[in-house]
């Protein structure tokens, strides 16, 4: 029976009904292979019974492709919109000679009221075969969201095309009458925020247990936050005032993620870059969850032994990243940024009164690390802790600009001050407006 398949809404609820994820060469290759495999199976099932041996090889090949996508992305959401397919919100670009095949597949799916499907776990051959049965020439009834009555799909959700069509019509209406949906977008932003908090709670529990869970499922949440930030920056930044002292680390990491995304957008980062930045920021301080509460909340100075223990936290965060999957460029970026954001930007040169006169940069830190360092410090200062009250935004920025100035890139700190709307500052000179992001 189907252990890992369910028939879903055209998109998961967390997607927000928006399409347009950035291009990925590897994902495109897998997507085209999956669409081609589905086409071959749906066409063949019109002539042969799905239990026929002719299906063994194509089913196995399709299973391998789909499981690669789930492994890489943490999920697989395929949906048909007009004449195209979208995989995890990315447009699937097929070759010209395959356009008619794609149209045929879309037509057959819609004839069965299937708009797409979602998978969150590796798929088995029996499960995949149960899905193909929906399009059998002998099948006259429509499948429900759980599949056929005698061939249920448990962990794959098939989207009903009729519901997808209503959803797309509503999205089109939102574009024409955006004022009618402002409240809904604000509520949706809070929903995504709550989901991020819930995910972080579970993740930190797994870190404390010594078995960190895979974080790839959080990519969808971060992508939603990136999309929302473009339309609702005011509401978006307002959410960062949500704090709970008893769960400081959870709310701190989500808030740093939110601020980093808005901050990065002000710097001109692209949506894929903002997703990477937000993803790293969401787990930037996870290693602190292994520090005993009495030490993390200690009043007064730390002993040398306690300082060593605190200094190990970033290394634990890095170790957790390396435990997740094979080393890729994205993994290395996460590792480097997670470690670098704890480093001071430069050395302070002070006058006889102790005032900072200039900052001498110590090393070439990446842009992501410098952004997260600023957001991390600001949220920490504006949060109430057992050993002190929260500072106000103005006081926090004043401290960052004076006493803590050597810890941050001064130019980026000016941008951050502007983002937080504390005071108007001239952010970048004409010479600096072509700021290089090569350090990403």
C-alpha positions in Angstrom: 0.0 0.0 0.0 0.9 3.6 -0.3 3.0 4.5 2.8 4.5 7.8 1.6 2.0 9.3 -0.8 -1.0 11.7 -0.5 -3.2 13.6 -3.2 -2.7 17.6 -2.2 -4.0 21.1 -2.9 -2.3 22.5 -5.9 0.3 24.1 -3.6 0.9 23.5 0.1 -0.7 26.1 2.2 2.6 27.5 3.3 3.4 28.6 -0.3 1.0 31.5 -0.2 -0.2 30.9 -3.7 2.7 32.6 -5.3 4.9 31.2 -8.2 8.2 32.4 -9.5 11.1 30.8 -7.7 14.5 31.5 -9.2 16.1 29.2 -11.8 18.2 26.2 -10.7 20.0 24.2 -13.3 20.1 20.9 -11.3 16.4 21.2 -10.3 15.4 22.0 -13.9 17.1 18.9 -15.1 15.3 16.7 -12.5 12.0 18.5 -13.2 12.2 17.9 -17.0 13.0 14.2 -16.3 10.1 13.9 -13.9 7.6 15.5 -16.3 8.9 13.3 -19.2 8.6 10.2 -17.0 5.0 11.1 -16.0 4.1 11.7 -19.6 5.4 8.2 -20.6 3.5 6.5 -17.8 0.2 8.3 -18.3 0.4 7.6 -22.0 1.3 3.9 -21.5 -1.5 3.3 -18.9 -4.0 4.0 -21.7 -2.8 0.8 -23.4 -1.5 -1.4 -20.6 -2.4 -2.4 -17.1 0.0 -0.7 -14.5 0.9 -4.1 -13.2 2.4 -5.0 -16.6 6.1 -5.6 -16.6 6.5 -2.8 -19.2 6.1 -0.3 -16.3 8.9 -1.6 -14.1 11.8 0.3 -15.6 10.0 3.7 -16.2 8.5 3.5 -12.7 11.9 2.9 -11.1 13.5 5.7 -13.1 10.7 8.1 -12.1 11.0 7.0 -8.5 14.7 7.8 -8.5 14.1 11.3 -9.9 11.4 12.1 -7.5 13.4 10.9 -4.5 16.4 13.0 -5.6 14.1 16.0 -5.6 12.7 15.2 -2.1 16.3 14.6 -0.8 17.6 17.9 -2.3 14.6 20.1 -1.5 12.9 18.4 1.5 9.7 18.3 -0.4 8.2 17.9 -4.0 5.3 20.1 -5.0 4.3 19.8 -8.7 1.5 21.9 -9.9 0.1 22.7 -13.4 -0.7 26.3 -14.1 -2.2 27.2 -17.5 0.1 25.5 -20.0 3.1 25.0 -17.7 4.3 23.0 -14.7 5.9 24.5 -11.6 8.1 22.4 -9.3 8.5 23.8 -5.8 7.3 27.2 -7.2 10.0 27.1 -10.1 8.8 27.2 -13.7 9.7 24.0 -15.5 11.2 24.9 -18.9 10.7 22.1 -21.4 12.3 21.8 -24.8 10.3 22.8 -27.8 9.9 19.2 -29.0 8.4 18.3 -25.6 5.8 21.0 -25.4 3.1 18.8 -27.0 3.9 16.0 -24.5 3.5 18.5 -21.7 0.2 19.7 -23.0 -1.0 16.1 -23.3 0.0 15.3 -19.7 -1.8 18.5 -18.4 -4.9 17.6 -20.4 -5.0 14.0 -19.0 -4.4 15.2 -15.4 -7.2 17.8 -15.7 -9.6 15.3 -17.1 -9.2 13.4 -13.8 -9.4 16.7 -11.8 -5.8 16.4 -10.8 -3.9 19.7 -10.7 -0.7 18.4 -9.2 0.7 16.6 -6.2 2.9 17.0 -3.1 5.4 14.6 -1.5 7.4 15.1 1.7 8.9 11.7 2.1 10.8 9.3 -0.3 8.3 7.6 -2.5 8.0 3.8 -3.0 7.2 1.9 -6.2 3.8 0.6 -5.0 2.8 4.2 -4.1 3.9 5.6 -7.4 2.0 2.8 -9.2 -1.2 3.7 -7.1 -0.9 7.2 -8.5 -0.6 6.0 -12.1 -3.7 3.9 -11.6 -5.7 7.1 -11.5 -5.1 7.6 -15.2 -5.9 4.0 -16.2 -8.2 3.5 -19.2 -10.4 1.3 -17.0 -10.7 4.1 -14.4 -13.9 6.1 -14.8 -14.3 7.7 -11.4 -12.4 10.7 -10.2 -9.7 10.3 -7.5 -10.1 12.1 -4.1 -7.3 13.9 -2.5 -6.2 10.5 -1.0 -6.3 8.7 -4.3 -8.6 6.0 -5.5 -11.0 4.3 -3.1 -9.2 0.9 -3.3 -5.7 2.4 -3.8 -5.3 5.1 -1.1 -2.3 7.4 -1.0 -1.3 8.2 2.6 1.7 10.7 2.4 1.3 12.1 -1.1 -1.4 14.7 -1.6 -2.9 15.1 -5.1 -4.2 18.6 -5.9 -7.7 18.9 -7.2 -7.7 20.9 -10.4 -11.1 22.4 -9.7 -9.8 23.9 -6.4 -6.6 25.0 -8.1 -8.6 26.9 -10.7 -10.6 28.7 -8.0 -7.3 29.6 -6.2 -5.7 31.0 -9.3 -8.8 33.1 -10.0 -8.6 34.5 -6.5 -4.9 35.3 -6.9 -5.7 37.2 -10.1 -8.4 39.1 -8.3 -5.8 40.0 -5.6 -3.6 41.6 -8.2 -6.5 43.7 -9.6 -7.8 44.7 -6.1 -4.9 44.5 -3.7 -6.5 46.8 -1.1 -9.1 44.1 -0.4 -6.4 41.6 0.7 -4.1 43.6 2.8 -5.4 42.2 6.0 -5.1 38.7 4.7 -1.5 39.2 3.8 -0.8 40.5 7.3 -2.4 37.5 8.8 -0.5 35.2 6.4 2.8 36.9 7.5 2.0 36.1 11.1 1.1 32.5 10.2 4.5 32.0 8.5 6.2 33.6 11.4 4.4 31.2 13.8 5.4 28.2 11.6 9.0 29.3 11.7 8.9 29.6 15.5 7.4 26.1 15.7 10.0 24.6 13.4 12.8 26.3 15.4 11.4 24.8 18.6 11.5 21.3 17.2 15.0 21.8 15.7 16.6 23.1 18.9 15.1 20.2 20.7 16.8 17.8 18.3 20.1 19.7 18.7 19.9 19.3 22.5 19.2 15.6 22.0 22.4 15.4 19.9 20.5 14.4 16.7 19.9 17.6 14.7 17.0 17.2 12.3 17.5 18.2 8.6 16.8 21.9 8.1 15.9 21.8 4.4 12.2 21.8 5.1 12.6 25.4 6.5 13.6 26.6 3.0 9.9 26.9 2.0 9.2 29.0 5.2 12.2 31.3 4.4 11.0 31.7 0.8 7.6 32.7 2.0 9.2 35.3 4.3 11.2 36.7 1.4 8.1 37.0 -0.7 6.1 38.6 2.1 8.9 41.1 2.8 8.6 42.6 -0.6 4.9 43.5 -0.1 4.6 44.1 3.6 7.9 45.5 4.9 6.2 47.5 7.7 4.2 44.5 9.0 7.2 42.3 8.4 9.6 44.3 10.6 6.8 44.8 13.2 6.8 41.1 13.8 10.4 41.2 15.1 9.0 42.8 18.3 7.4 39.5 19.1 9.6 38.0 21.9 9.2 35.6 24.7 11.9 35.7 27.4 11.4 32.0 28.3 12.1 31.0 24.7 14.6 33.7 23.9 16.8 31.6 21.5 13.8 30.5 19.4 12.4 34.0 18.9 15.8 35.5 18.6 16.8 33.4 15.6 13.5 33.9 13.8 13.7 37.7 14.4 17.3 37.8 13.1 16.1 35.9 10.0 13.3 38.5 9.4 15.6 41.5 9.9 18.3 40.0 7.7 15.9 39.5 4.8 14.7 43.2 5.0 18.2 44.4 5.5 19.5 42.4 2.5 16.7 43.7 0.3 17.8 47.2 1.1 21.3 46.2 0.0 19.9 45.0 -3.3 20.2 41.3 -2.9 18.2 39.1 -5.2 15.4 36.9 -4.0 17.6 33.7 -4.2 20.3 35.5 -2.2 17.8 36.7 0.3 16.5 33.1 0.7 20.1 31.9 1.3 20.7 34.7 3.8 17.5 34.1 5.7 18.1 30.4 5.7 21.5 30.8 7.3 20.2 33.5 9.8 17.4 31.2 10.9 19.9 28.7 12.4 22.9 31.1 13.0 22.9 30.6 16.8 21.6 27.0 17.1 24.7 25.9 19.0 23.7 28.1 22.0 20.9 25.6 22.7 23.4 23.2 24.1 24.6 25.7 26.7 23.1 25.2 30.1 20.4 27.7 31.0 22.2 28.8 34.2 25.3 29.7 32.1 23.4 31.4 29.2 21.5 33.6 31.7 24.2 34.1 34.2 24.5 37.5 35.9 27.9 39.1 36.1 31.2 38.1 34.4 32.0 34.7 33.1 34.9 32.6 34.3 37.6 31.6 31.8 36.1 28.0 31.6 32.6 29.4 31.0 33.9 31.7 28.2 35.5 28.6 26.5 32.2 26.8 26.7 30.3 29.8 25.2 32.9 30.1 22.4 32.2 26.5 21.4 28.6 27.3 20.5 29.4 28.5 16.9 31.4 25.3 16.3 28.4 23.2 17.4 26.3 25.2 14.9 28.8 24.4 12.2 29.0 20.7 13.2 25.2 20.5 12.9 25.3 21.8 9.3 28.0 19.4 8.3 25.9 16.5 9.8 23.0 17.2 7.5 24.2 16.2 4.0 27.1 16.1 1.6 29.3 19.1 1.2 28.1 21.5 -1.5 28.8 25.2 -2.3 25.6 26.1 -0.3 26.8 24.0 2.7 30.2 25.7 2.7 28.5 29.2 2.5 26.4 28.2 5.5 29.4 27.0 7.4 31.6 30.0 6.7 28.8 32.5 7.5 27.7 30.8 10.7 31.3 30.9 11.9 32.2 34.4 10.6 29.2 36.3 12.0 30.8 36.0 15.5 34.0 37.7 14.4 34.5 41.4 15.0 34.7 43.5 11.8 37.8 45.4 13.0 40.0 46.7 15.7 39.0 50.0 17.4 41.6 52.8 17.6 40.6 55.0 20.6 41.7 58.4 21.8 42.9 59.3 25.3 39.3 59.6 26.4 38.5 56.1 25.2 36.3 57.2 22.3 36.6 55.3 19.0 38.5 57.4 16.4 38.6 54.8 13.6 38.1 51.2 12.8 40.9 49.1 11.2 39.3 46.1 9.4 40.8 42.8 10.6 39.8 40.5 7.8 37.6 40.3 4.7 34.2 39.0 6.1 31.4 37.9 3.8 28.4 40.2 3.3 26.0 37.6 4.8 28.1 37.4 7.9 28.3 41.2 8.3 24.5 41.5 7.9 23.7 38.7 10.3 26.1 40.2 12.9 24.3 43.5 12.9 20.8 42.0 13.1 22.0 39.5 15.8 23.3 42.3 18.0 20.3 44.6 17.6 17.8 41.9 18.4 19.8 40.8 21.4 20.1 44.3 22.8 16.3 45.0 22.3 15.4 41.7 24.1 14.8 41.4 27.8 17.2 39.0 29.5 17.3 37.6 33.1 20.4 39.8 33.8 19.1 43.1 32.3 16.1 44.8 30.8 15.7 45.4 27.1 17.2 48.5 25.6 15.0 50.7 23.3 15.8 50.7 19.6 17.4 54.1 19.7 19.7 53.2 22.7 20.6 49.9 21.0 21.7 51.6 17.8 23.6 54.2 19.8 25.5 51.5 21.6 26.2 49.7 18.3 27.5 52.9 16.8 29.7 53.9 19.7 30.8 51.3 22.2 30.4 48.3 19.9 31.3 50.0 16.6 34.4 47.9 15.9 32.2 44.8 15.7 30.3 45.9 12.6 31.0 47.2 9.1 30.2 50.9 9.6 28.8 51.4 6.1 26.4 48.5 6.6 25.5 49.7 10.0 24.4 53.0 8.5 22.2 51.1 6.1 20.7 49.2 9.0 19.9 52.4 10.8 18.0 53.6 7.8 16.1 50.3 7.4 15.0 50.5 11.0 13.8 54.0 10.3 15.4 55.4 13.4 17.1 58.4 11.8 17.8 59.5 8.2 21.4 58.9 7.2 23.2 59.1 3.9 23.8 55.5 3.2 26.1 55.0 0.2 28.2 57.5 -1.7 28.1 57.4 -5.5 31.4 55.6 -5.4 30.0 52.9 -3.2 26.6 52.4 -5.0 28.1 49.6 -7.1 28.9 47.7 -3.9 30.4 44.3 -4.7 28.7 41.2 -3.3 31.6 38.9 -4.3 32.2 38.0 -0.7 28.9 36.0 -0.6 
